[in-house]
Amino acid sequence: MKFNWRVFTDNDQLDFEDRPLMERFPIKTNYKFENRHVKSTVRGKLNYKNYKKNYSPHSIWSNIKACSSSGKKTDGKYFILPPDLEFASLNHYVTKSVYHS
């Protein structure tokens, strides 16, 4: 299963605030390409001989079929397709604030 990212910026917040992350950085980036990245997961107990090593967390190279988080079929061209954010996504924070001790 492939999960698209939702990419967030620093929201012009330079200094750390003691609040939950999702409250501090609520604004998503406008860069459409960034939101097309995915992280992939694989169900356990599958025949691992069908996988090829690619050393990337973004996609799993195999002859096993993959789908998006809402169950739509995907292929190796996921990065040119609109992101599938209907059911689930992974929040990705590009930068955050500075913590002063």
Backbone as XML, in Angstrom:
<?xml version="1.0"?>
<chain id="A" units="angstrom">
  <residue number="1" name="MET">
    <atom name="N" x="0.845" y="-1.157" z="0.000"/>
    <atom name="CA" x="0.000" y="0.000" z="0.000"/>
    <atom name="C" x="0.900" y="1.232" z="0.000"/>
  </residue>
  <residue number="2" name="LYS">
    <atom name="N" x="0.520" y="2.210" z="-0.804"/>
    <atom name="CA" x="1.288" y="3.446" z="-0.907"/>
    <atom name="C" x="0.497" y="4.587" z="-0.272"/>
  </residue>
  <residue number="3" name="PHE">
    <atom name="N" x="1.157" y="5.323" z="0.614"/>
    <atom name="CA" x="0.538" y="6.461" z="1.288"/>
    <atom name="C" x="1.161" y="7.744" z="0.764"/>
  </residue>
  <residue number="4" name="ASN">
    <atom name="N" x="0.335" y="8.639" z="0.210"/>
    <atom name="CA" x="0.849" y="9.939" z="-0.223"/>
    <atom name="C" x="1.195" y="10.798" z="0.978"/>
  </residue>
  <residue number="5" name="TRP">
    <atom name="N" x="2.139" y="11.701" z="0.753"/>
    <atom name="CA" x="2.506" y="12.673" z="1.773"/>
    <atom name="C" x="1.545" y="13.854" z="1.699"/>
  </residue>
  <residue number="6" name="ARG">
    <atom name="N" x="1.391" y="14.539" z="2.818"/>
    <atom name="CA" x="0.850" y="15.895" z="2.861"/>
    <atom name="C" x="2.016" y="16.701" z="3.421"/>
  </residue>
  <residue number="7" name="VAL">
    <atom name="N" x="2.516" y="17.625" z="2.634"/>
    <atom name="CA" x="3.731" y="18.355" z="2.994"/>
    <atom name="C" x="3.366" y="19.701" z="3.615"/>
  </residue>
  <residue number="8" name="PHE">
    <atom name="N" x="3.986" y="19.998" z="4.760"/>
    <atom name="CA" x="3.729" y="21.231" z="5.492"/>
    <atom name="C" x="5.003" y="22.061" z="5.568"/>
  </residue>
  <residue number="9" name="THR">
    <atom name="N" x="4.839" y="23.376" z="5.597"/>
    <atom name="CA" x="5.979" y="24.292" z="5.698"/>
    <atom name="C" x="6.173" y="24.710" z="7.152"/>
  </residue>
  <residue number="10" name="ASP">
    <atom name="N" x="7.101" y="25.645" z="7.371"/>
    <atom name="CA" x="7.337" y="26.140" z="8.731"/>
    <atom name="C" x="6.266" y="27.126" z="9.185"/>
  </residue>
  <residue number="11" name="ASN">
    <atom name="N" x="5.336" y="27.502" z="8.290"/>
    <atom name="CA" x="4.233" y="28.419" z="8.619"/>
    <atom name="C" x="4.744" y="29.740" z="9.201"/>
  </residue>
  <residue number="12" name="ASP">
    <atom name="N" x="5.941" y="30.149" z="8.792"/>
    <atom name="CA" x="6.574" y="31.383" z="9.277"/>
    <atom name="C" x="6.764" y="31.401" z="10.792"/>
  </residue>
  <residue number="13" name="GLN">
    <atom name="N" x="6.829" y="30.240" z="11.390"/>
    <atom name="CA" x="7.057" y="30.143" z="12.834"/>
    <atom name="C" x="8.533" y="29.856" z="13.063"/>
  </residue>
  <residue number="14" name="LEU">
    <atom name="N" x="9.231" y="30.823" z="13.596"/>
    <atom name="CA" x="10.671" y="30.678" z="13.796"/>
    <atom name="C" x="11.026" y="30.088" z="15.147"/>
  </residue>
  <residue number="15" name="ASP">
    <atom name="N" x="10.265" y="30.440" z="16.171"/>
    <atom name="CA" x="10.575" y="29.994" z="17.525"/>
    <atom name="C" x="9.624" y="28.892" z="17.982"/>
  </residue>
  <residue number="16" name="PHE">
    <atom name="N" x="10.168" y="27.975" z="18.731"/>
    <atom name="CA" x="9.402" y="26.845" z="19.252"/>
    <atom name="C" x="8.269" y="27.313" z="20.161"/>
  </residue>
  <residue number="17" name="GLU">
    <atom name="N" x="7.106" y="26.704" z="20.007"/>
    <atom name="CA" x="5.966" y="26.911" z="20.901"/>
    <atom name="C" x="5.564" y="25.552" z="21.441"/>
  </residue>
  <residue number="18" name="ASP">
    <atom name="N" x="5.257" y="25.506" z="22.713"/>
    <atom name="CA" x="4.895" y="24.242" z="23.358"/>
    <atom name="C" x="3.423" y="23.910" z="23.085"/>
  </residue>
  <residue number="19" name="ARG">
    <atom name="N" x="3.153" y="23.536" z="21.837"/>
    <atom name="CA" x="1.811" y="23.129" z="21.401"/>
    <atom name="C" x="1.975" y="21.907" z="20.496"/>
  </residue>
  <residue number="20" name="PRO">
    <atom name="N" x="0.915" y="21.139" z="20.288"/>
    <atom name="CA" x="1.013" y="19.982" z="19.385"/>
    <atom name="C" x="1.454" y="20.382" z="17.974"/>
  </residue>
  <residue number="21" name="LEU">
    <atom name="N" x="2.228" y="19.536" z="17.359"/>
    <atom name="CA" x="2.800" y="19.765" z="16.029"/>
    <atom name="C" x="1.746" y="20.173" z="15.005"/>
  </residue>
  <residue number="22" name="MET">
    <atom name="N" x="0.627" y="19.465" z="14.974"/>
    <atom name="CA" x="-0.396" y="19.746" z="13.962"/>
    <atom name="C" x="-1.079" y="21.093" z="14.198"/>
  </residue>
  <residue number="23" name="GLU">
    <atom name="N" x="-1.060" y="21.600" z="15.408"/>
    <atom name="CA" x="-1.590" y="22.942" z="15.678"/>
    <atom name="C" x="-0.582" y="24.007" z="15.260"/>
  </residue>
  <residue number="24" name="ARG">
    <atom name="N" x="0.705" y="23.736" z="15.469"/>
    <atom name="CA" x="1.750" y="24.711" z="15.161"/>
    <atom name="C" x="1.972" y="24.886" z="13.670"/>
  </residue>
  <residue number="25" name="PHE">
    <atom name="N" x="1.785" y="23.826" z="12.901"/>
    <atom name="CA" x="2.073" y="23.884" z="11.462"/>
    <atom name="C" x="0.869" y="23.387" z="10.658"/>
  </residue>
  <residue number="26" name="PRO">
    <atom name="N" x="-0.212" y="24.166" z="10.584"/>
    <atom name="CA" x="-1.426" y="23.687" z="9.916"/>
    <atom name="C" x="-1.465" y="23.907" z="8.400"/>
  </residue>
  <residue number="27" name="ILE">
    <atom name="N" x="-0.587" y="24.754" z="7.868"/>
    <atom name="CA" x="-0.684" y="25.136" z="6.455"/>
    <atom name="C" x="0.164" y="24.210" z="5.586"/>
  </residue>
  <residue number="28" name="LYS">
    <atom name="N" x="-0.495" y="23.614" z="4.598"/>
    <atom name="CA" x="0.207" y="22.727" z="3.655"/>
    <atom name="C" x="0.936" y="23.559" z="2.614"/>
  </residue>
  <residue number="29" name="THR">
    <atom name="N" x="1.981" y="22.985" z="2.050"/>
    <atom name="CA" x="2.738" y="23.652" z="0.992"/>
    <atom name="C" x="1.902" y="23.714" z="-0.285"/>
  </residue>
  <residue number="30" name="ASN">
    <atom name="N" x="2.237" y="24.650" z="-1.147"/>
    <atom name="CA" x="1.561" y="24.769" z="-2.440"/>
    <atom name="C" x="2.261" y="23.974" z="-3.531"/>
  </residue>
  <residue number="31" name="TYR">
    <atom name="N" x="3.399" y="23.357" z="-3.207"/>
    <atom name="CA" x="4.154" y="22.614" z="-4.212"/>
    <atom name="C" x="3.459" y="21.290" z="-4.492"/>
  </residue>
  <residue number="32" name="LYS">
    <atom name="N" x="2.809" y="21.178" z="-5.641"/>
    <atom name="CA" x="2.042" y="19.973" z="-5.963"/>
    <atom name="C" x="2.934" y="18.737" z="-6.101"/>
  </residue>
  <residue number="33" name="PHE">
    <atom name="N" x="4.167" y="18.901" z="-6.601"/>
    <atom name="CA" x="5.037" y="17.747" z="-6.778"/>
    <atom name="C" x="5.378" y="17.092" z="-5.440"/>
  </residue>
  <residue number="34" name="GLU">
    <atom name="N" x="5.606" y="17.907" z="-4.405"/>
    <atom name="CA" x="5.964" y="17.357" z="-3.100"/>
    <atom name="C" x="4.897" y="16.407" z="-2.572"/>
  </residue>
  <residue number="35" name="ASN">
    <atom name="N" x="3.638" y="16.725" z="-2.772"/>
    <atom name="CA" x="2.557" y="15.901" z="-2.255"/>
    <atom name="C" x="2.362" y="14.610" z="-3.053"/>
  </residue>
  <residue number="36" name="ARG">
    <atom name="N" x="3.151" y="14.396" z="-4.082"/>
    <atom name="CA" x="3.047" y="13.166" z="-4.874"/>
    <atom name="C" x="4.025" y="12.091" z="-4.414"/>
  </residue>
  <residue number="37" name="HIS">
    <atom name="N" x="4.888" y="12.416" z="-3.458"/>
    <atom name="CA" x="5.760" y="11.393" z="-2.876"/>
    <atom name="C" x="4.911" y="10.412" z="-2.077"/>
  </residue>
  <residue number="38" name="VAL">
    <atom name="N" x="5.393" y="9.191" z="-1.940"/>
    <atom name="CA" x="4.685" y="8.187" z="-1.145"/>
    <atom name="C" x="5.662" y="7.447" z="-0.235"/>
  </residue>
  <residue number="39" name="LYS">
    <atom name="N" x="5.131" y="6.833" z="0.768"/>
    <atom name="CA" x="5.840" y="5.819" z="1.561"/>
    <atom name="C" x="5.045" y="4.540" z="1.359"/>
  </residue>
  <residue number="40" name="SER">
    <atom name="N" x="5.725" y="3.435" z="1.306"/>
    <atom name="CA" x="5.063" y="2.170" z="1.003"/>
    <atom name="C" x="5.135" y="1.200" z="2.166"/>
  </residue>
  <residue number="41" name="THR">
    <atom name="N" x="4.121" y="0.379" z="2.284"/>
    <atom name="CA" x="4.091" y="-0.690" z="3.273"/>
    <atom name="C" x="3.762" y="-1.988" z="2.565"/>
  </residue>
  <residue number="42" name="VAL">
    <atom name="N" x="4.175" y="-3.095" z="3.155"/>
    <atom name="CA" x="3.911" y="-4.411" z="2.570"/>
    <atom name="C" x="3.313" y="-5.307" z="3.645"/>
  </residue>
  <residue number="43" name="ARG">
    <atom name="N" x="2.296" y="-6.047" z="3.281"/>
    <atom name="CA" x="1.704" y="-7.000" z="4.215"/>
    <atom name="C" x="2.715" y="-8.106" z="4.500"/>
  </residue>
  <residue number="44" name="GLY">
    <atom name="N" x="2.831" y="-8.486" z="5.742"/>
    <atom name="CA" x="3.757" y="-9.546" z="6.124"/>
    <atom name="C" x="3.349" y="-10.906" z="5.589"/>
  </residue>
  <residue number="45" name="LYS">
    <atom name="N" x="4.258" y="-11.856" z="5.643"/>
    <atom name="CA" x="4.071" y="-13.243" z="5.230"/>
    <atom name="C" x="3.847" y="-13.410" z="3.730"/>
  </residue>
  <residue number="46" name="LEU">
    <atom name="N" x="4.234" y="-12.393" z="2.934"/>
    <atom name="CA" x="4.202" y="-12.570" z="1.485"/>
    <atom name="C" x="5.523" y="-13.199" z="1.063"/>
  </residue>
  <residue number="47" name="ASN">
    <atom name="N" x="5.572" y="-13.759" z="-0.102"/>
    <atom name="CA" x="6.791" y="-14.378" z="-0.609"/>
    <atom name="C" x="7.822" y="-13.292" z="-0.920"/>
  </residue>
  <residue number="48" name="TYR">
    <atom name="N" x="8.811" y="-13.135" z="-0.043"/>
    <atom name="CA" x="9.771" y="-12.053" z="-0.209"/>
    <atom name="C" x="10.659" y="-12.226" z="-1.431"/>
  </residue>
  <residue number="49" name="LYS">
    <atom name="N" x="10.673" y="-13.381" z="-2.062"/>
    <atom name="CA" x="11.479" y="-13.575" z="-3.271"/>
    <atom name="C" x="10.928" y="-12.740" z="-4.423"/>
  </residue>
  <residue number="50" name="ASN">
    <atom name="N" x="9.689" y="-12.247" z="-4.287"/>
    <atom name="CA" x="9.098" y="-11.424" z="-5.330"/>
    <atom name="C" x="9.541" y="-9.958" z="-5.251"/>
  </residue>
  <residue number="51" name="TYR">
    <atom name="N" x="10.301" y="-9.596" z="-4.226"/>
    <atom name="CA" x="10.759" y="-8.219" z="-4.073"/>
    <atom name="C" x="12.147" y="-8.056" z="-4.666"/>
  </residue>
  <residue number="52" name="LYS">
    <atom name="N" x="12.416" y="-6.847" z="-5.135"/>
    <atom name="CA" x="13.755" y="-6.499" z="-5.596"/>
    <atom name="C" x="14.285" y="-5.435" z="-4.656"/>
  </residue>
  <residue number="53" name="LYS">
    <atom name="N" x="15.565" y="-5.519" z="-4.293"/>
    <atom name="CA" x="16.154" y="-4.496" z="-3.433"/>
    <atom name="C" x="16.251" y="-3.190" z="-4.209"/>
  </residue>
  <residue number="54" name="ASN">
    <atom name="N" x="15.771" y="-2.121" z="-3.609"/>
    <atom name="CA" x="15.932" y="-0.809" z="-4.221"/>
    <atom name="C" x="16.388" y="0.232" z="-3.204"/>
  </residue>
  <residue number="55" name="TYR">
    <atom name="N" x="16.461" y="-0.144" z="-1.929"/>
    <atom name="CA" x="16.964" y="0.720" z="-0.870"/>
    <atom name="C" x="16.221" y="2.053" z="-0.792"/>
  </residue>
  <residue number="56" name="SER">
    <atom name="N" x="14.959" y="2.068" z="-1.112"/>
    <atom name="CA" x="14.168" y="3.285" z="-1.045"/>
    <atom name="C" x="12.904" y="3.045" z="-0.233"/>
  </residue>
  <residue number="57" name="PRO">
    <atom name="N" x="12.569" y="3.932" z="0.696"/>
    <atom name="CA" x="11.322" y="3.785" z="1.439"/>
    <atom name="C" x="10.111" y="4.269" z="0.648"/>
  </residue>
  <residue number="58" name="HIS">
    <atom name="N" x="10.347" y="4.883" z="-0.513"/>
    <atom name="CA" x="9.247" y="5.476" z="-1.256"/>
    <atom name="C" x="8.447" y="4.464" z="-2.066"/>
  </residue>
  <residue number="59" name="SER">
    <atom name="N" x="9.056" y="3.429" z="-2.505"/>
    <atom name="CA" x="8.333" y="2.450" z="-3.304"/>
    <atom name="C" x="9.010" y="1.090" z="-3.174"/>
  </residue>
  <residue number="60" name="ILE">
    <atom name="N" x="8.222" y="0.063" z="-3.314"/>
    <atom name="CA" x="8.725" y="-1.303" z="-3.240"/>
    <atom name="C" x="8.689" y="-1.881" z="-4.647"/>
  </residue>
  <residue number="61" name="TRP">
    <atom name="N" x="9.817" y="-2.318" z="-5.120"/>
    <atom name="CA" x="9.882" y="-2.867" z="-6.466"/>
    <atom name="C" x="9.554" y="-4.346" z="-6.391"/>
  </residue>
  <residue number="62" name="SER">
    <atom name="N" x="8.482" y="-4.744" z="-7.035"/>
    <atom name="CA" x="8.094" y="-6.145" z="-7.010"/>
    <atom name="C" x="7.094" y="-6.405" z="-8.120"/>
  </residue>
  <residue number="63" name="ASN">
    <atom name="N" x="6.766" y="-7.676" z="-8.286"/>
    <atom name="CA" x="5.701" y="-8.005" z="-9.226"/>
    <atom name="C" x="4.372" y="-8.163" z="-8.484"/>
  </residue>
  <residue number="64" name="ILE">
    <atom name="N" x="4.364" y="-7.794" z="-7.201"/>
    <atom name="CA" x="3.137" y="-7.814" z="-6.409"/>
    <atom name="C" x="2.387" y="-6.514" z="-6.662"/>
  </residue>
  <residue number="65" name="LYS">
    <atom name="N" x="1.097" y="-6.576" z="-6.857"/>
    <atom name="CA" x="0.284" y="-5.398" z="-7.139"/>
    <atom name="C" x="0.226" y="-4.486" z="-5.923"/>
  </residue>
  <residue number="66" name="ALA">
    <atom name="N" x="0.192" y="-3.188" z="-6.173"/>
    <atom name="CA" x="0.121" y="-2.205" z="-5.099"/>
    <atom name="C" x="-1.133" y="-1.354" z="-5.271"/>
  </residue>
  <residue number="67" name="CYS">
    <atom name="N" x="-1.533" y="-0.733" z="-4.166"/>
    <atom name="CA" x="-2.696" y="0.151" z="-4.215"/>
    <atom name="C" x="-2.444" y="1.366" z="-3.334"/>
  </residue>
  <residue number="68" name="SER">
    <atom name="N" x="-3.267" y="2.377" z="-3.533"/>
    <atom name="CA" x="-3.210" y="3.558" z="-2.675"/>
    <atom name="C" x="-3.936" y="3.243" z="-1.369"/>
  </residue>
  <residue number="69" name="SER">
    <atom name="N" x="-3.933" y="4.201" z="-0.448"/>
    <atom name="CA" x="-4.574" y="3.965" z="0.846"/>
    <atom name="C" x="-6.081" y="3.799" z="0.736"/>
  </residue>
  <residue number="70" name="SER">
    <atom name="N" x="-6.679" y="4.241" z="-0.369"/>
    <atom name="CA" x="-8.122" y="4.042" z="-0.545"/>
    <atom name="C" x="-8.438" y="2.832" z="-1.420"/>
  </residue>
  <residue number="71" name="GLY">
    <atom name="N" x="-7.401" y="2.052" z="-1.768"/>
    <atom name="CA" x="-7.616" y="0.810" z="-2.505"/>
    <atom name="C" x="-7.533" y="0.926" z="-4.010"/>
  </residue>
  <residue number="72" name="LYS">
    <atom name="N" x="-7.183" y="2.100" z="-4.537"/>
    <atom name="CA" x="-7.059" y="2.279" z="-5.988"/>
    <atom name="C" x="-5.732" y="1.697" z="-6.455"/>
  </residue>
  <residue number="73" name="LYS">
    <atom name="N" x="-5.748" y="0.991" z="-7.598"/>
    <atom name="CA" x="-4.523" y="0.394" z="-8.140"/>
    <atom name="C" x="-3.491" y="1.476" z="-8.442"/>
  </residue>
  <residue number="74" name="THR">
    <atom name="N" x="-2.218" y="1.162" z="-8.194"/>
    <atom name="CA" x="-1.127" y="2.081" z="-8.523"/>
    <atom name="C" x="-0.082" y="1.331" z="-9.330"/>
  </residue>
  <residue number="75" name="ASP">
    <atom name="N" x="0.826" y="2.095" z="-9.901"/>
    <atom name="CA" x="1.951" y="1.489" z="-10.603"/>
    <atom name="C" x="3.179" y="2.356" z="-10.348"/>
  </residue>
  <residue number="76" name="GLY">
    <atom name="N" x="4.237" y="2.158" z="-11.099"/>
    <atom name="CA" x="5.478" y="2.888" z="-10.887"/>
    <atom name="C" x="5.396" y="4.363" z="-11.232"/>
  </residue>
  <residue number="77" name="LYS">
    <atom name="N" x="4.288" y="4.807" z="-11.817"/>
    <atom name="CA" x="4.150" y="6.205" z="-12.221"/>
    <atom name="C" x="3.342" y="7.012" z="-11.211"/>
  </residue>
  <residue number="78" name="TYR">
    <atom name="N" x="3.338" y="6.588" z="-9.958"/>
    <atom name="CA" x="2.541" y="7.259" z="-8.937"/>
    <atom name="C" x="2.889" y="8.733" z="-8.805"/>
  </residue>
  <residue number="79" name="PHE">
    <atom name="N" x="4.136" y="9.110" z="-9.115"/>
    <atom name="CA" x="4.585" y="10.485" z="-8.919"/>
    <atom name="C" x="4.034" y="11.460" z="-9.955"/>
  </residue>
  <residue number="80" name="ILE">
    <atom name="N" x="3.460" y="10.964" z="-11.055"/>
    <atom name="CA" x="2.855" y="11.874" z="-12.028"/>
    <atom name="C" x="1.331" y="11.902" z="-11.897"/>
  </residue>
  <residue number="81" name="LEU">
    <atom name="N" x="0.801" y="11.066" z="-11.031"/>
    <atom name="CA" x="-0.646" y="11.030" z="-10.821"/>
    <atom name="C" x="-1.028" y="11.960" z="-9.669"/>
  </residue>
  <residue number="82" name="PRO">
    <atom name="N" x="-2.258" y="12.466" z="-9.671"/>
    <atom name="CA" x="-2.692" y="13.275" z="-8.527"/>
    <atom name="C" x="-2.630" y="12.432" z="-7.257"/>
  </residue>
  <residue number="83" name="PRO">
    <atom name="N" x="-2.270" y="13.030" z="-6.115"/>
    <atom name="CA" x="-2.199" y="12.268" z="-4.872"/>
    <atom name="C" x="-3.567" y="11.737" z="-4.459"/>
  </residue>
  <residue number="84" name="ASP">
    <atom name="N" x="-3.590" y="10.572" z="-3.854"/>
    <atom name="CA" x="-4.821" y="9.966" z="-3.353"/>
    <atom name="C" x="-4.853" y="10.182" z="-1.844"/>
  </residue>
  <residue number="85" name="LEU">
    <atom name="N" x="-5.576" y="11.203" z="-1.413"/>
    <atom name="CA" x="-5.636" y="11.579" z="-0.010"/>
    <atom name="C" x="-7.008" y="11.286" z="0.593"/>
  </residue>
  <residue number="86" name="GLU">
    <atom name="N" x="-7.809" y="10.494" z="-0.120"/>
    <atom name="CA" x="-9.196" y="10.247" z="0.276"/>
    <atom name="C" x="-9.327" y="9.545" z="1.628"/>
  </residue>
  <residue number="87" name="PHE">
    <atom name="N" x="-8.486" y="8.560" z="1.888"/>
    <atom name="CA" x="-8.621" y="7.755" z="3.099"/>
    <atom name="C" x="-7.532" y="8.029" z="4.126"/>
  </residue>
  <residue number="88" name="ALA">
    <atom name="N" x="-6.278" y="8.128" z="3.671"/>
    <atom name="CA" x="-5.167" y="8.308" z="4.596"/>
    <atom name="C" x="-4.008" y="8.996" z="3.895"/>
  </residue>
  <residue number="89" name="SER">
    <atom name="N" x="-3.137" y="9.604" z="4.685"/>
    <atom name="CA" x="-1.916" y="10.223" z="4.166"/>
    <atom name="C" x="-0.916" y="10.313" z="5.311"/>
  </residue>
  <residue number="90" name="LEU">
    <atom name="N" x="0.311" y="10.656" z="4.980"/>
    <atom name="CA" x="1.354" y="10.855" z="5.986"/>
    <atom name="C" x="1.759" y="12.321" z="5.983"/>
  </residue>
  <residue number="91" name="ASN">
    <atom name="N" x="1.693" y="12.949" z="7.130"/>
    <atom name="CA" x="2.137" y="14.338" z="7.228"/>
    <atom name="C" x="3.654" y="14.383" z="7.199"/>
  </residue>
  <residue number="92" name="HIS">
    <atom name="N" x="4.180" y="15.269" z="6.361"/>
    <atom name="CA" x="5.622" y="15.428" z="6.217"/>
    <atom name="C" x="5.946" y="16.903" z="6.459"/>
  </residue>
  <residue number="93" name="TYR">
    <atom name="N" x="6.740" y="17.175" z="7.477"/>
    <atom name="CA" x="7.086" y="18.546" z="7.845"/>
    <atom name="C" x="8.480" y="18.852" z="7.316"/>
  </residue>
  <residue number="94" name="VAL">
    <atom name="N" x="8.533" y="19.736" z="6.309"/>
    <atom name="CA" x="9.789" y="20.045" z="5.632"/>
    <atom name="C" x="10.770" y="20.682" z="6.604"/>
  </residue>
  <residue number="95" name="THR">
    <atom name="N" x="10.322" y="21.711" z="7.301"/>
    <atom name="CA" x="11.137" y="22.365" z="8.316"/>
    <atom name="C" x="10.243" y="22.693" z="9.492"/>
  </residue>
  <residue number="96" name="LYS">
    <atom name="N" x="10.858" y="22.866" z="10.639"/>
    <atom name="CA" x="10.097" y="23.273" z="11.825"/>
    <atom name="C" x="10.799" y="24.466" z="12.451"/>
  </residue>
  <residue number="97" name="SER">
    <atom name="N" x="10.514" y="24.745" z="13.677"/>
    <atom name="CA" x="11.053" y="25.925" z="14.341"/>
    <atom name="C" x="12.352" y="25.604" z="15.082"/>
  </residue>
  <residue number="98" name="VAL">
    <atom name="N" x="12.979" y="26.655" z="15.584"/>
    <atom name="CA" x="14.222" y="26.535" z="16.338"/>
    <atom name="C" x="13.867" y="26.412" z="17.829"/>
  </residue>
  <residue number="99" name="TYR">
    <atom name="N" x="14.498" y="25.472" z="18.496"/>
    <atom name="CA" x="14.277" y="25.294" z="19.929"/>
    <atom name="C" x="15.410" y="25.973" z="20.677"/>
  </residue>
  <residue number="100" name="HIS">
    <atom name="N" x="15.065" y="26.910" z="21.527"/>
    <atom name="CA" x="16.067" y="27.614" z="22.337"/>
    <atom name="C" x="16.020" y="27.060" z="23.756"/>
  </residue>
  <residue number="101" name="SER">
    <atom name="N" x="17.122" y="26.548" z="24.254"/>
    <atom name="CA" x="17.115" y="25.998" z="25.611"/>
    <atom name="C" x="17.472" y="27.028" z="26.654"/>
  </residue>
</chain>
